[in-house]
Protein backbone atom coordinates (compact mmCIF):
# COMPACT_ATOMS: atom_id res chain seq x y z
CA UNK A 1 0.00 0.00 0.00
CA UNK A 2 1.40 3.38 -1.04
CA UNK A 3 1.38 6.65 0.87
CA UNK A 4 2.03 10.18 -0.33
CA UNK A 5 3.71 12.73 1.87
CA UNK A 6 6.44 15.28 2.43
CA UNK A 7 10.03 14.80 3.57
CA UNK A 8 11.71 17.93 4.91
CA UNK A 9 15.51 18.09 4.89
CA UNK A 10 17.53 20.82 6.62
CA UNK A 11 21.28 21.02 6.02
CA UNK A 12 22.88 22.93 8.87
CA UNK A 13 26.52 22.94 7.73
CA UNK A 14 27.76 22.75 4.18
CA UNK A 15 30.08 19.79 3.85
CA UNK A 16 30.77 18.94 0.19
CA UNK A 17 31.34 15.22 0.78
CA UNK A 18 28.20 14.90 2.88
CA UNK A 19 26.09 16.79 0.32
CA UNK A 20 27.39 14.56 -2.49
CA UNK A 21 26.57 11.48 -0.41
CA UNK A 22 23.08 12.88 0.26
CA UNK A 23 22.58 13.45 -3.47
CA UNK A 24 23.56 9.82 -4.08
CA UNK A 25 20.92 8.67 -1.56
CA UNK A 26 18.29 10.84 -3.27
CA UNK A 27 19.27 9.27 -6.60
CA UNK A 28 18.92 5.81 -5.09
CA UNK A 29 15.34 6.63 -4.07
CA UNK A 30 14.38 8.63 -7.17
CA UNK A 31 11.62 6.12 -7.91
CA UNK A 32 9.58 7.43 -4.96
CA UNK A 33 10.45 11.15 -5.28
CA UNK A 34 7.78 12.88 -7.37
CA UNK A 35 8.74 16.47 -6.56
CA UNK A 36 11.62 18.41 -5.07
CA UNK A 37 12.08 22.04 -4.03
CA UNK A 38 15.28 23.44 -2.59
CA UNK A 39 15.87 26.74 -0.83
CA UNK A 40 19.57 27.66 -0.82
CA UNK A 41 20.62 29.93 2.03
CA UNK A 42 24.00 31.15 3.12
CA UNK A 43 23.89 29.49 6.54
CA UNK A 44 21.23 26.75 6.23
CA UNK A 45 19.70 24.97 3.22
CA UNK A 46 16.25 23.40 3.09
CA UNK A 47 14.85 20.80 0.72
CA UNK A 48 11.25 19.61 0.52
CA UNK A 49 10.53 16.30 -1.20
CA UNK A 50 7.12 15.07 -2.25
CA UNK A 51 7.26 11.29 -2.02
CA UNK A 52 4.93 8.47 -3.05
CA UNK A 53 5.70 4.91 -2.05
CA UNK A 54 5.36 2.27 0.60
CA UNK A 55 5.95 3.21 4.22
CA UNK A 56 8.94 0.86 4.25
CA UNK A 57 10.57 2.52 1.22
CA UNK A 58 9.96 6.07 2.53
CA UNK A 59 11.30 5.04 5.95
CA UNK A 60 14.42 3.61 4.31
CA UNK A 61 15.00 6.96 2.59
CA UNK A 62 14.55 9.02 5.76
CA UNK A 63 16.65 6.54 7.75
CA UNK A 64 19.59 6.86 5.38
CA UNK A 65 19.30 10.65 5.32
CA UNK A 66 19.04 10.79 9.11
CA UNK A 67 22.48 9.19 9.49
CA UNK A 68 24.25 12.29 8.18
CA UNK A 69 25.72 14.47 10.90
CA UNK A 70 24.70 17.89 9.51
CA UNK A 71 21.32 16.92 8.07
CA UNK A 72 17.98 16.90 9.91
CA UNK A 73 15.03 15.02 8.39
CA UNK A 74 11.32 14.98 9.21
CA UNK A 75 8.52 13.32 7.29
CA UNK A 76 4.76 13.52 7.22
CA UNK A 77 2.74 10.86 5.44
CA UNK A 78 -0.89 11.66 4.95
CA UNK A 79 -2.84 9.89 2.26
CA UNK A 80 -3.08 6.22 1.39
CA UNK A 81 -2.91 5.61 -2.35
CA UNK A 82 -4.36 2.58 -4.13
Residue frames as qw, qx, qy, qz and C-alpha x, y, z in Angstrom:
[[0.000, 0.889, 0.458, 0.000, 0.00, 0.00, 0.00],
 [0.455, 0.330, 0.011, 0.827, 1.40, 3.38, -1.04],
 [0.220, -0.809, -0.354, 0.415, 1.38, 6.65, 0.87],
 [0.388, 0.661, 0.092, 0.636, 2.03, 10.18, -0.33],
 [0.504, -0.790, -0.214, 0.276, 3.71, 12.73, 1.87],
 [0.224, 0.912, -0.215, 0.269, 6.44, 15.28, 2.43],
 [0.823, -0.253, -0.151, 0.486, 10.03, 14.80, 3.57],
 [0.004, 0.986, -0.096, 0.134, 11.71, 17.93, 4.91],
 [0.837, -0.003, -0.114, 0.536, 15.51, 18.09, 4.89],
 [0.102, -0.988, 0.102, -0.055, 17.53, 20.82, 6.62],
 [0.804, 0.208, -0.186, 0.524, 21.28, 21.02, 6.02],
 [0.400, -0.900, -0.109, 0.138, 22.88, 22.93, 8.87],
 [0.307, -0.717, 0.450, 0.434, 26.52, 22.94, 7.73],
 [0.736, 0.622, -0.180, -0.198, 27.76, 22.75, 4.18],
 [0.506, -0.452, 0.710, 0.189, 30.08, 19.79, 3.85],
 [0.471, 0.479, -0.492, -0.554, 30.77, 18.94, 0.19],
 [0.173, 0.160, -0.970, -0.058, 31.34, 15.22, 0.78],
 [0.230, 0.273, 0.801, -0.480, 28.20, 14.90, 2.88],
 [0.487, 0.517, 0.074, -0.700, 26.09, 16.79, 0.32],
 [0.407, 0.388, -0.711, -0.421, 27.39, 14.56, -2.49],
 [0.042, -0.016, -0.986, 0.162, 26.57, 11.48, -0.41],
 [0.365, 0.401, 0.543, -0.641, 23.08, 12.88, 0.26],
 [0.495, 0.490, -0.295, -0.654, 22.58, 13.45, -3.47],
 [0.256, 0.220, -0.923, -0.187, 23.56, 9.82, -4.08],
 [0.156, 0.231, 0.871, -0.404, 20.92, 8.67, -1.56],
 [0.456, 0.503, 0.201, -0.706, 18.29, 10.84, -3.27],
 [0.424, 0.424, -0.622, -0.504, 19.27, 9.27, -6.60],
 [0.062, 0.059, -0.993, 0.081, 18.92, 5.81, -5.09],
 [0.173, 0.451, 0.776, -0.405, 15.34, 6.63, -4.07],
 [0.141, 0.206, -0.283, -0.926, 14.38, 8.63, -7.17],
 [0.219, -0.253, -0.862, -0.382, 11.62, 6.12, -7.91],
 [0.251, -0.641, -0.697, 0.197, 9.58, 7.43, -4.96],
 [0.149, -0.487, -0.105, 0.854, 10.45, 11.15, -5.28],
 [0.347, 0.653, 0.619, 0.264, 7.78, 12.88, -7.37],
 [0.114, 0.919, 0.101, 0.365, 8.74, 16.47, -6.56],
 [0.678, -0.280, -0.207, 0.647, 11.62, 18.41, -5.07],
 [0.077, 0.928, 0.073, 0.358, 12.08, 22.04, -4.03],
 [0.703, -0.187, -0.264, 0.634, 15.28, 23.44, -2.59],
 [0.086, -0.982, -0.074, -0.150, 15.87, 26.74, -0.83],
 [0.717, 0.156, -0.251, 0.632, 19.57, 27.66, -0.82],
 [0.307, -0.946, -0.037, -0.096, 20.62, 29.93, 2.03],
 [0.285, 0.740, -0.514, 0.327, 24.00, 31.15, 3.12],
 [0.243, -0.467, 0.720, -0.452, 23.89, 29.49, 6.54],
 [0.502, 0.077, 0.820, -0.263, 21.23, 26.75, 6.23],
 [0.312, 0.112, -0.653, -0.681, 19.70, 24.97, 3.22],
 [0.574, 0.136, 0.628, -0.507, 16.25, 23.40, 3.09],
 [0.242, 0.098, -0.798, -0.544, 14.85, 20.80, 0.72],
 [0.649, 0.115, 0.464, -0.592, 11.25, 19.61, 0.52],
 [0.089, 0.117, -0.909, -0.390, 10.53, 16.30, -1.20],
 [0.767, 0.063, 0.113, -0.629, 7.12, 15.07, -2.25],
 [0.020, -0.277, 0.958, 0.074, 7.26, 11.29, -2.02],
 [0.830, 0.047, -0.009, -0.556, 4.93, 8.47, -3.05],
 [0.498, 0.300, -0.814, 0.018, 5.70, 4.91, -2.05],
 [0.745, -0.392, -0.540, 0.003, 5.36, 2.27, 0.60],
 [0.482, -0.857, 0.116, -0.144, 5.95, 3.21, 4.22],
 [0.873, -0.282, 0.214, 0.336, 8.94, 0.86, 4.25],
 [0.634, 0.426, 0.189, 0.617, 10.57, 2.52, 1.22],
 [0.032, -0.875, -0.024, -0.482, 9.96, 6.07, 2.53],
 [0.689, -0.712, 0.137, -0.007, 11.30, 5.04, 5.95],
 [0.855, -0.010, 0.176, 0.488, 14.42, 3.61, 4.31],
 [0.376, 0.679, 0.098, 0.623, 15.00, 6.96, 2.59],
 [0.296, -0.867, 0.074, -0.393, 14.55, 9.02, 5.76],
 [0.863, -0.469, 0.109, 0.152, 16.65, 6.54, 7.75],
 [0.765, 0.199, 0.111, 0.603, 19.59, 6.86, 5.38],
 [0.162, 0.749, 0.042, 0.641, 19.30, 10.65, 5.32],
 [0.562, -0.793, -0.010, -0.235, 19.04, 10.79, 9.11],
 [0.893, -0.234, -0.018, 0.384, 22.48, 9.19, 9.49],
 [0.481, 0.535, -0.034, 0.694, 24.25, 12.29, 8.18],
 [0.435, -0.317, -0.448, 0.714, 25.72, 14.47, 10.90],
 [0.031, -0.245, -0.041, 0.968, 24.70, 17.89, 9.51],
 [0.337, -0.164, -0.577, -0.725, 21.32, 16.92, 8.07],
 [0.335, 0.133, 0.693, -0.624, 17.98, 16.90, 9.91],
 [0.262, -0.107, -0.764, -0.580, 15.03, 15.02, 8.39],
 [0.394, 0.201, 0.633, -0.636, 11.32, 14.98, 9.21],
 [0.137, -0.115, -0.792, -0.584, 8.52, 13.32, 7.29],
 [0.478, 0.214, 0.459, -0.717, 4.76, 13.52, 7.22],
 [0.068, -0.084, -0.893, -0.438, 2.74, 10.86, 5.44],
 [0.386, 0.124, 0.293, -0.866, -0.89, 11.66, 4.95],
 [0.745, 0.281, -0.015, -0.604, -2.84, 9.89, 2.26],
 [0.589, -0.087, 0.797, 0.107, -3.08, 6.22, 1.39],
 [0.425, 0.460, -0.445, -0.640, -2.91, 5.61, -2.35],
 [0.934, 0.143, 0.210, -0.250, -4.36, 2.58, -4.13]]
